[in-house]
């Protein structure tokens, strides 16, 4: 199996909560992590919660963010104001 096939299999699920990549080649792992459709990707470790990091899923794995300052933003409305001179 090559990289493209592995990414295709990983992305073929309707869920996207967490993914793990195990590799001795960190550059390759980081490149693959960018291609994985998942809310969390752990390289050479397991998916686990850390209150300092935002945690979320994509696809059918949840809405919004948990933990970190990103969670607070779920409770506010952001307003854009444009002023032309």
Rosetta silent file (secondary structure, phi, psi, omega in degrees, C-alpha in Angstrom):
SEQUENCE: XXXXXXXXXXXXXXXXXXXXXXXXXXXXXXXXXXXXXXXXXXXXXXXXXXXXXXXXXXXXXXXXXXXXXXXXXXXXXXXXXXXXX
SCORE:     score description
SCORE:     0.000 S_00000001
   1 L     0.000  135.611  177.490    0.000    0.000    0.000 S_00000001
   2 L  -100.987  179.350 -177.307    1.334    3.460   -0.842 S_00000001
   3 H   -58.136  -45.934 -177.597    0.648    6.847    0.809 S_00000001
   4 H   -60.623  -41.847  178.528   -2.195    7.759   -1.510 S_00000001
   5 H   -65.139  -40.785  179.664   -4.005    4.483   -0.836 S_00000001
   6 H   -63.877  -43.694  178.413   -3.572    4.891    2.921 S_00000001
   7 H   -64.646  -41.960  179.267   -4.973    8.438    2.853 S_00000001
   8 H   -60.485  -42.883  178.532   -7.863    7.318    0.651 S_00000001
   9 H   -65.729  -45.359 -179.695   -8.766    4.553    3.107 S_00000001
  10 H   -61.345  -38.077 -176.907   -8.453    6.873    6.112 S_00000001
  11 H   -86.284   -6.705 -175.079  -10.654    9.498    4.470 S_00000001
  12 L   -76.427  -13.576  179.716  -13.241    7.040    3.141 S_00000001
  13 L   -78.847  155.343  178.005  -15.134    6.837    6.430 S_00000001
  14 L   -81.578   -0.971  179.960  -18.044    9.158    7.162 S_00000001
  15 E  -111.242  161.920 -179.528  -16.450    9.992   10.513 S_00000001
  16 E  -160.124   54.410 -178.730  -13.401   12.067   11.340 S_00000001
  17 L   -80.003  -58.192 -177.681  -12.812   12.391   15.067 S_00000001
  18 E  -147.221  151.812  178.852   -9.196   11.299   15.447 S_00000001
  19 E  -140.316  153.969  177.121   -6.403    9.666   13.485 S_00000001
  20 E  -126.199  140.027  174.776   -2.933    8.366   14.294 S_00000001
  21 E  -124.889  126.137  179.158    0.125    8.227   12.070 S_00000001
  22 L  -114.076  122.377 -176.691    3.100    6.154   13.136 S_00000001
  23 L  -161.522  148.686  171.712    6.337    6.767   11.245 S_00000001
  24 L   -81.118  -18.874 -177.869   10.073    7.190   11.696 S_00000001
  25 L   -99.215   97.956 -175.647    9.959    9.898    9.015 S_00000001
  26 H   -66.971  -34.892  177.780    8.406   12.957   10.700 S_00000001
  27 H   -62.540  -43.175  178.123    8.366   15.077    7.543 S_00000001
  28 H   -64.487  -43.103 -179.737    6.386   12.387    5.756 S_00000001
  29 H   -62.348  -41.544  179.078    4.024   12.002    8.722 S_00000001
  30 H   -66.882  -37.457  177.196    3.364   15.756    8.835 S_00000001
  31 H   -63.964  -42.550  178.885    2.700   15.808    5.111 S_00000001
  32 H   -67.758  -38.328 -179.084    0.221   12.945    5.505 S_00000001
  33 H   -58.596  -35.827  178.669   -1.444   14.589    8.516 S_00000001
  34 H   -65.489  -24.786 -176.860   -2.375   17.562    6.332 S_00000001
  35 H   -92.567  -15.478 -178.636   -4.194   15.206    3.973 S_00000001
  36 L   -79.536  128.180  179.014   -6.150   13.277    6.596 S_00000001
  37 L   -88.029   85.956 -177.456   -9.715   14.558    7.064 S_00000001
  38 L  -149.916  148.554  179.553   -9.867   14.368   10.831 S_00000001
  39 L   -72.210  -20.994 -177.234  -10.335   16.844   13.647 S_00000001
  40 E  -145.170  130.581  174.634   -7.266   15.530   15.477 S_00000001
  41 E  -127.566  123.560  176.115   -4.174   13.784   14.145 S_00000001
  42 E  -104.178  132.141  177.055   -1.553   12.344   16.492 S_00000001
  43 E  -106.401  122.972 -178.751    1.877   11.524   15.090 S_00000001
  44 L    54.712   40.468  177.094    3.711    8.730   16.923 S_00000001
  45 L  -167.635  179.698 -178.141    1.217    8.892   19.768 S_00000001
  46 L  -102.234  155.662  175.630   -2.413    8.280   20.584 S_00000001
  47 L   -70.796  122.488  178.673   -5.381   10.593   20.224 S_00000001
  48 L  -151.763  153.676 -179.266   -6.079   12.001   23.684 S_00000001
  49 L   -75.816  141.770  174.556   -7.653   15.064   25.220 S_00000001
  50 L  -142.093  121.141 -175.332   -5.495   17.906   26.473 S_00000001
  51 L   -60.476  -14.670  178.306   -7.231   20.999   27.881 S_00000001
  52 L   -83.671  -12.479 -174.566   -4.652   23.222   26.163 S_00000001
  53 L  -116.094  140.536  175.048   -5.599   21.960   22.706 S_00000001
  54 L   -67.556  143.546  179.531   -8.857   22.337   20.784 S_00000001
  55 E  -129.936  130.017 -179.979  -10.600   19.020   20.203 S_00000001
  56 L  -160.343  168.193  172.998  -13.236   18.447   17.564 S_00000001
  57 L  -115.661  169.533  173.936  -14.381   16.109   14.898 S_00000001
  58 E  -125.280  173.262 -176.635  -15.198   16.617   11.251 S_00000001
  59 E    57.834 -125.721 -178.036  -17.793   15.035    8.989 S_00000001
  60 L   -93.967   29.395 -177.820  -20.275   13.131   11.225 S_00000001
  61 L  -114.308   40.063  172.723  -18.057   13.336   14.302 S_00000001
  62 L   112.564  165.437 -179.362  -19.411   16.373   16.051 S_00000001
  63 L  -127.126  134.527  175.207  -20.017   20.054   15.800 S_00000001
  64 L    84.011 -175.540 -176.774  -17.867   22.780   17.286 S_00000001
  65 L  -117.529  146.699  171.911  -14.764   22.697   19.428 S_00000001
  66 E  -113.158  152.848  174.047  -14.125   21.465   22.927 S_00000001
  67 L    68.507  168.443  178.645  -11.402   22.660   25.262 S_00000001
  68 H    57.360 -176.436 -178.574   -8.953   25.585   24.890 S_00000001
  69 H   -68.419  -18.030  178.674   -9.899   29.158   24.063 S_00000001
  70 H   -65.800  -30.269  178.710  -11.631   27.976   20.889 S_00000001
  71 H   -63.764  -39.631  179.646  -14.434   26.538   23.015 S_00000001
  72 H   -61.006  -32.695 -178.793  -15.189   29.981   24.417 S_00000001
  73 H   -68.711  -14.425  175.765  -15.703   31.287   20.900 S_00000001
  74 H   -67.814  -18.911 -174.656  -18.661   28.918   20.527 S_00000001
  75 H  -103.872    6.772 -178.942  -20.577   31.237   22.858 S_00000001
  76 L  -125.770  156.283  173.473  -19.952   34.558   21.132 S_00000001
  77 L  -105.616  132.739  178.076  -21.000   36.167   17.890 S_00000001
  78 L   -96.578  130.782  179.894  -18.319   37.837   15.857 S_00000001
  79 L  -110.945  135.110  175.649  -19.309   41.002   14.066 S_00000001
  80 L  -103.064  128.955  176.684  -17.521   42.373   11.038 S_00000001
  81 L  -123.669  125.162  179.647  -17.570   46.138   10.549 S_00000001
  82 L  -114.514  127.295  178.861  -16.099   47.636    7.377 S_00000001
  83 L  -115.507  122.603  176.497  -15.458   51.383    7.157 S_00000001
  84 L  -103.371  131.975  179.966  -14.744   52.943    3.775 S_00000001
  85 L  -101.079    0.000    0.000  -13.149   56.379    3.752 S_00000001
